[in-house]
């Protein structure tokens, strides 16, 4: 990896000087610190790292440098789950995809050659010439899953999660209402939307339901991984 980073630095020097980019030394410092971390950084986070190392640069300057680094192929940008713009290294000839934990926001990089080959095969089967692609898998990481309450209300479930109904709270009236709707203990529920306020949209056996948050709190569920 150190050899790759040294190559990146030399190419950076060549291209930025060739294109007469101003403030070269300051921009080179941005690259050096950027290459020292494997994290997916926002411009603000990278500015903080630079300041910690004694490089007093403004966030707007760092953001502008990151945009130049993207244009010249030294970095790539992502907006995971509609969050902040984040930047990562773009090493030539190397591709990876991402898994993002929706709870702790941790981002895991992974490579799988079988998956890459399958994507190329699928594209070819449709007569499609693939130029580039990305995969982002959203879920709950193993660490967060261990710390999670195993029995919780449906209102606490994550969008995109599959859970199992284990019990109903709130008495016979609530139980009868849910049974009348067609929801029963043991049903597996796909959480379609849950924005942590207002109604939830869920599905059971390809049938959609819209539940108020109060009613969703009466449905006790367990993540399907824990069954």
C-alpha positions in Angstrom: 0.0 0.0 0.0 2.9 2.4 0.8 4.2 1.8 -2.7 0.8 2.7 -4.2 0.6 5.8 -2.1 4.1 6.9 -3.3 3.0 6.4 -6.9 -0.2 8.5 -6.2 2.0 11.3 -4.8 4.3 11.4 -7.8 1.4 11.4 -10.2 -0.3 14.1 -8.2 2.8 16.3 -8.5 3.1 15.7 -12.2 -0.6 16.4 -13.1 -1.2 19.3 -10.8 2.0 21.1 -11.9 1.3 20.2 -15.6 -2.1 21.8 -15.3 -0.7 24.9 -13.4 -3.0 24.4 -10.4 -2.4 27.1 -7.8 -1.4 26.6 -4.2 0.3 23.4 -5.1 2.1 22.8 -1.7 -1.1 23.2 0.3 -3.0 20.9 -2.0 -0.2 18.3 -1.8 -0.6 18.4 2.0 -4.3 17.6 1.6 -3.4 14.6 -0.5 -0.8 13.4 2.0 -3.2 13.5 4.9 -6.0 12.0 2.8 -3.8 9.0 1.9 -3.0 8.4 5.6 -6.6 7.4 6.4 -8.7 4.6 5.0 -11.9 6.3 6.2 -14.6 7.8 4.0 -14.2 11.4 5.0 -16.3 14.6 4.5 -14.4 17.8 3.7 -15.0 19.0 7.2 -13.5 15.8 8.7 -10.5 16.0 6.5 -10.0 19.7 7.4 -10.0 18.6 11.1 -7.3 16.0 10.4 -5.2 18.5 8.6 -5.5 21.0 11.5 -4.5 18.3 13.9 -1.3 17.7 11.9 -0.5 21.4 11.9 -1.8 22.3 8.4 -4.1 25.3 8.9 -6.4 25.1 5.9 -10.0 26.3 5.4 -12.8 23.8 4.7 -13.7 25.5 1.4 -10.1 25.1 0.2 -10.0 21.5 1.2 -13.4 20.9 -0.5 -12.1 22.5 -3.7 -9.0 20.4 -3.6 -11.1 17.2 -3.1 -13.1 18.1 -6.2 -9.9 18.5 -8.2 -8.7 15.2 -6.9 -11.9 13.6 -8.1 -11.5 15.2 -11.5 -8.0 13.9 -11.8 -8.9 10.4 -10.6 -7.2 10.5 -7.1 -10.5 10.4 -5.1 -14.1 9.4 -5.6 -17.2 10.8 -3.9 -20.2 9.1 -2.4 -23.4 10.2 -0.7 -24.4 7.2 1.3 -28.0 6.9 2.2 -28.6 10.6 1.2 -26.1 11.7 3.8 -23.1 14.0 3.6 -20.7 13.9 0.7 -17.9 11.6 1.5 -14.6 11.0 -0.3 -12.3 7.9 -0.5 -9.2 6.9 -2.3 -9.4 5.9 -6.0 -6.5 3.6 -6.6 -6.2 2.6 -10.3 -7.1 -1.0 -11.2 -8.9 -1.6 -7.9 -12.6 -1.8 -7.4 -14.6 -2.4 -4.2 -18.2 -2.1 -3.0 -19.7 -1.0 0.3 -21.8 -2.2 3.2 -23.3 0.6 5.3 -24.7 0.1 8.8 -27.8 2.2 9.2 -27.4 2.4 13.0 -23.7 3.2 13.7 -23.1 4.5 10.1 -19.9 2.4 9.8 -18.9 1.7 6.2 -17.3 -1.6 5.3 -15.4 -2.1 2.0 -15.5 -5.5 0.3 -14.3 -7.2 -2.9 -15.7 -10.3 -4.4 -14.5 -11.5 -7.8 -17.4 -13.9 -8.2 -19.8 -11.0 -7.8 -17.9 -8.9 -10.3 -17.9 -11.7 -12.9 -21.7 -12.3 -12.3 -22.4 -8.6 -12.9 -20.5 -8.7 -16.2 -22.3 -11.8 -17.2 -25.7 -10.3 -16.4 -24.8 -7.1 -18.4 -23.7 -9.2 -21.4 -26.9 -11.3 -21.3 -28.9 -8.1 -21.7 -26.5 -6.9 -24.5 -25.3 -4.1 -22.2 -21.7 -2.8 -22.2 -21.0 -2.0 -18.6 -18.8 1.1 -18.1 -18.9 1.4 -14.3 -21.0 0.3 -11.4 -21.3 0.5 -7.7 -23.0 -1.6 -5.0 -24.2 -0.3 -1.7 -25.7 -2.8 0.8 -27.6 -1.2 3.8 -28.2 -3.1 6.9 -27.2 -3.6 10.5 -23.6 -4.6 11.3 -22.9 -7.6 13.6 -21.7 -5.3 16.4 -25.0 -3.3 16.4 -27.1 -6.5 16.0 -25.5 -8.0 19.2 -26.3 -4.8 21.2 -29.8 -4.6 19.8 -32.9 -5.4 22.0 -34.1 -8.7 20.6 -37.8 -8.1 21.4 -38.9 -4.6 20.4 -41.9 -2.7 19.1 -42.4 -2.6 15.3 -41.9 1.2 15.6 -38.3 0.6 16.5 -37.5 -1.5 13.4 -35.3 -0.2 10.6 -36.5 0.6 7.1 -35.7 -2.4 4.9 -35.6 -4.8 7.8 -37.5 -8.1 8.1 -38.9 -8.9 11.5 -41.2 -11.6 13.1 -44.3 -10.8 15.1 -43.8 -12.3 18.6 -46.6 -10.8 20.6 -49.2 -8.0 20.9 -49.3 -5.4 23.7 -52.3 -3.3 24.8 -55.0 -5.8 25.7 -57.7 -7.7 23.9 -59.0 -4.7 21.9 -55.6 -4.1 20.2 -55.1 -7.8 19.6 -58.5 -8.2 17.9 -57.9 -5.1 15.8 -54.6 -6.4 14.5 -56.0 -9.9 13.9 -58.9 -8.3 12.0 -56.4 -6.5 9.8 -54.7 -9.8 9.1 -51.6 -9.6 11.3 -50.9 -12.6 13.4 -48.1 -13.8 15.7 -45.5 -15.6 13.7 -46.0 -13.5 10.6 -42.8 -12.2 9.0 -43.0 -8.4 8.2 -41.0 -6.5 5.7 -40.6 -2.9 6.8 -41.0 -0.8 3.7 -40.8 2.7 5.2 -40.1 3.9 8.7 -39.0 7.5 9.0 -39.1 7.4 12.8 -42.2 9.6 12.8 -45.7 9.3 11.4 -47.0 6.1 9.7 -45.1 3.0 8.8 -45.6 1.0 5.6 -45.1 -2.7 6.0 -45.7 -5.9 4.0 -46.8 -9.4 4.9 -47.0 -12.1 2.2 -46.9 -9.4 -0.5 -49.8 -7.5 1.1 -49.2 -3.9 2.2 -50.3 -2.3 5.4 -50.0 1.3 6.7 -49.9 1.5 10.4 -50.0 4.5 12.7 -47.0 4.8 15.1 -49.1 4.2 18.1 -50.4 0.9 16.8 -47.0 -0.1 15.6 -45.7 0.3 19.1 -48.2 -2.4 20.2 -46.7 -5.0 17.9 -43.7 -6.7 19.5 -41.3 -8.1 17.0 -37.9 -9.8 16.8 -35.3 -9.4 14.0 -35.6 -12.4 11.6 -31.9 -13.2 12.1 -32.6 -14.0 15.8 -35.4 -16.5 15.2 
